Amino acid sequence: MTQEYTAESRVDGAEDNNPPTGRFRTFVDRWRGDRGIWRRGVVLAALAVLTALVMILHAQIPNRIGNLGSLMETFLPWLGLLVPVILVAALVRRSATALIALLLPAVVWVNLFGGLILDKSGGGGDLMVATHNVNAENPDPEGTAREIVESGADVVALEELKASAVPTYEKALAATYKYHSVQGTVGLWSKYPMTGSRSVDIRMGWTRAMRATVTTPRGEVAVYVAHLPSVRVKLHAGFTANQRDNSADALGEAIADEDIRRVVLLGDLNGTMNDRSLNAVTSQMRSTQGAAGDGYGFSWPAAFPMARIDQIMVKGVEPMSSWTLPRTGSDHLPIAARIELSD
């Protein structure tokens, strides 16, 4: 009886140790014997191809109707979420057609956005800069200012400064940043001397952009701060971004006319680098996140970041690293970057 019990135990144990293989063989056999795997899932396959085409041809989606192209480009990386959804649906439907078609959007997404997953940041850098839309309704401006100081940035831009909160920020930042200038609702604080501070007209009727020359130990840098108009998604009007687009054109013109070779743009552009409507700026400057960032660096909304609408862009300098800073009382995350001031 002992031998019989042992033999039975070994047989049962062998079956228990190999259930995944058995299930996999059963799964393969079901697919192999299913003549409908090529006929089912045609809709899923079409959805996969459409997803790939939208990512490939996003620049061809017209903006004439509700700025649909810009809206799509703002959230373009999130189209990748359709890949696992279609994958699960294709497996449930047992559709070989859908699975093969799914390779197309998967490859396109990896080609467009896969590189952003990697950490491209490096060491070094002569200057650390940061920018933060502090939110006019921020309940804790003092705490927000402390977070900025603790970041260690040499130059800091703040946007959406409420007039009544400006003295609070000035007092909290004064000990660390000897030089500063506030123009309208934007401001710039620096550890290094600042000259030539002035507002920049971005066609809004009030001041939401400025520039100043910061004299670092490695030379002068023209620093621009901008808060482009907000955008909204409305059922009757679509993506209302026309005012932002006009302001982006004006900002691009100002930067193009800059005399100083080294230029840094800090601010809330209310748009991503994929948005063709920001081309006046993005065509002449590099995003520090794209060149030297760690991950996507989404900055808004702070509770669940879905897009990087806050930007640090450079011209005539080399980005070394870029990252988001801890959350403050704002609905945006602050972002920072280290740059090399090449000769």
N, C-alpha and C positions, 0 to 999 in steps of 0.2 A: 504493500500500500504506500509505503514511503517513496519507492521508486516511481510509481504511477503519479503520485502527487507532484514530485519534482519535475517529471517530464511535462506534465500539464502546465506547471508553473513556467517552464522555459518557453513553451509554445505561446502561452498568454503574454509573457514578457516580450517575446519577439514581435507579437502583433502590436503591443503597446508602444514599443520603441520605434515603430515605423509608420505611424498613422499619417504624417504629412505626405510621405511618398505615395501611399495608397490613395489618399485623396487627390493628389496631383495627377496620378495616372487615370483616375476616374474622370477628373476634369478634362484631361487631354482627350480621353476616349470619347467623351460626350461631344467635344468640339469636332473631333475627327469624323465622327459618324453623323454629324449634323449638316445636312446639305443646304440649310438655310442661312449659314453664317455669312454668306456673301450677299444675300438678298436683304437681310435685316439691317437696321441701323443706318439706312440711307439718309435720314434726316439728321442723325448725329454726325455722320460724315460731312454733310453739307455745312453744318454748324462749325465743325472743325476747320474746314476750308475757308469759310467766311471769317472766322476769327483770325486766321493767318493773313488773309487779304487785308483786313482792317489794320493789322499791325504793319504790314509791308507798305500799304498805300495810304497811311494815315494823312500824309501831307496833301493827298488829292481829295480828301473829304472837304467839301466846300464850307466856307464860313458864311455864305450868303444867307443861309437859313438858320437863324438863331445861333450863329457862331458854333455850329455843331462840330466843326473840325477842331477848334481850340478846346472845346469841352472834352472831346474824345482824347486829345493829346495830353490834357491835364492828368487824366487817370489811366493813361495807356498801359503802364506796367501791370495794373490790376487785371488786365485781360488774361494774364497768365493763369488766373484762378479757374478759368474755364477748362484748362487742360485736365486737371484731376477730376473735375466734375464730369466731363465727357468720358474720361477713362473709366470711371466707375459705372456710368450708364452703359458704356460699350460692353463691359464685362458682364453686367447683368443681362443685357440683351443678347449676349453671345454673338457679337457682330465683328467679324474680321475686317469688314470694310471700314467701319468706324475707327477701329484700332490703327489701321494703316494710315487713314486720313489724319489721325491725331498726331502723327509724327511731324506733319507740316507746321502746325502752330507751335509745337514744342520746340522744334529746331529754330524757328523764327524768334520766339521769345528769348531763348538762350543767346542767340546771336545779338539781339538788341539790348537785353537787360541783364544777361547772365554775368557780365563783367562787373556790374555794380554790386553783386553779392560779395565779391572778393574785397579783402582789405588792401587798398592800394596806398595806405598812408606810410610815410617814411619818417625818419628822424630829422633833426636839424630844423633850420628855418631862422631867419633873422627877426621876424616880426610876427606876433600873434594878434589877430584881429577877431572881433566878435560882433554880432548884430542880433538885436532882439526887438520884436514888436511887443512892447510891454503891456499893450491893451489899455485903452483909456479908462476902462472900468476895473482895472487891477485893484483888488482890495488890500494888497500888501506891497506898495511901492518900495518901502524900506527893505523888506525881505528880498525883493527882486534885485535891488541895487546891491545887496550883500552877495547874492549869488553871482552877479556879474564881477564883482571885485575878486571873489574867490576863484574865478576862472583863470586869473592870471593874465588876461588879455592886456596888450599894450595899447590898443586902440579899440574903442567900443562905440558902436552906433546904436541909438535907440530910436524907435519909431512909435507913432501914435502917442506922443507925449501930450497929456492933458495939461492945460495951462496951470491949473491949480496944483498939479503934482510936480511940476518942474522944480520948484524950490526943494522938494524932498529928495529928488534925484541928485540935484546939485550938491546938497549938503552931504548926502551919503557917499558920493563919489569923489568929493573934493580932496580927501586925504590921499587917495591913490592916483587920481588923474589931475595933474596941475593945470592942464589946458582943456578948455571946452568951449563949444559954441552951440547955441540952440537957435534954429531957424524955423519958425512956425511950429509944426508938430514933430519935427525931427531934430536930433542932436548928435553931436560927436564929442567924445571925451578921449583924451590922449595923454600918455605919460611924456610924450615928446612935444616940442614946440609946434604950435599951429599958427599958420598965417593965411591970409587970403580967404577967410571964411565968408561965404556968401550964399544966398539962396539960388536955386536953379529953377527956372520956369519950366514946368512940365504940363502947362496948359490946363490947370485946374481952377484957377481963380484965387487960390490961396496956397501958402507955401507948404509943400510936403517933400521937398528935395533940397539938398545943399551940397556944397563941395568946399574942401579946405586943403591946404598944403601942409602935410605933416613932415617935419624935418627929423628923420631918424639918424642914428649913428652911421648908417650906410647911404644917406642921401635923402633927397626929397621924394615924397609919394603923394600924388593927387588922390584924395579919398572922397568918394561920392557916397552920399546917403540918400536913399529914396524910398518912399512908400507910395507905390502906384495905387490907383483907385481900386476899390474892391469890386469883385464880380459876383453875380448872383445867377442862379438857375431858376427861371420862372416858366410856368407852363405856357403862358401866352406869348412870351418873348424869347424863350430859349436861354442861351448863355449870354447875359448882358455884360459884354466886355469892351464895348466900343470906346468908352472913356479911358479905360486902362490902356487900350491899344494906342490911342492918340498920345497918351502920356509916355508910353514906352518909346514911341518914335521921337518925341522931344528929348527924352533922356539920352537916347542913342546919339542924337545930333550933338548934344552938349559934350558927351564923352569923346565923340569923334573930333571935336574942335579943341580938345585939351592939349595944352602945350607941353606938359610934363610927360615924359615917356612912361613912367611907372604909374599905373592907375589901379585903384582898388574900388570896387563898388560893393557897398554893404546895404542891405535893405530887404524889405518885404515887397516883392514884385508882383504878388498875387497871381503868379503863373509859374509853370515849371519850364525846364530847359527844352522840353519837347514841343512847347506851344509856339507855333510859327508866328504868332502875333507879337512875340518879344524879339523877333529877328533883328530889329534895329540895334538891340543891345547884345544879344547872344552871338551875332555874327562877328563881332569884333572883340569879344572877351571870352575867357575860359572859366568854366565853373570849377571851383576848388573841389566840390564833391565828386564831380565826374572824373577829375584828374587825379585826386589823391584822397578820396573819401573811404570811409569804412562802412560799407553797406549803402542803403538808399538814402539815409539821412533825412527821412520825412520829418517835417517840422510843424505840420498843422493837420487837424486840431491837436492840441497838446495831449488831450485825454486818450486819443487813439489816432496817431498821425497817419494820414493817408496820402499826403502830397508834400513835396518840398517846394513851397512857395516863397520861403525866405532864402535869400541867396547871398553868397560871397563869390564875386567874380573878379578876375584879375586880367591885366594886360601889361606886358613888359616885366613881369615878375614870375617866379616859378612856385606853384603851389606844392607844399610838402605833405600836408595832412589836413583833414577836415572832419569835423564831427559835431554832434549835437550835445548841448549842455543839459544839466538837470532841469526839470520842470520848475517853473516859478508860479506866481499868481496869475500869469497871462494865459491866454488861450493858444499861444504859440510857444514852441520850444526855441530857446536861444541856440544859435549855431556859432561855431568858431573854426578858425583855420590858422595854420602856420604857413608863412610864405618866405621864400628865399629872394632877397633883393639882389638879383644878379647885376653885375656891373655892365 
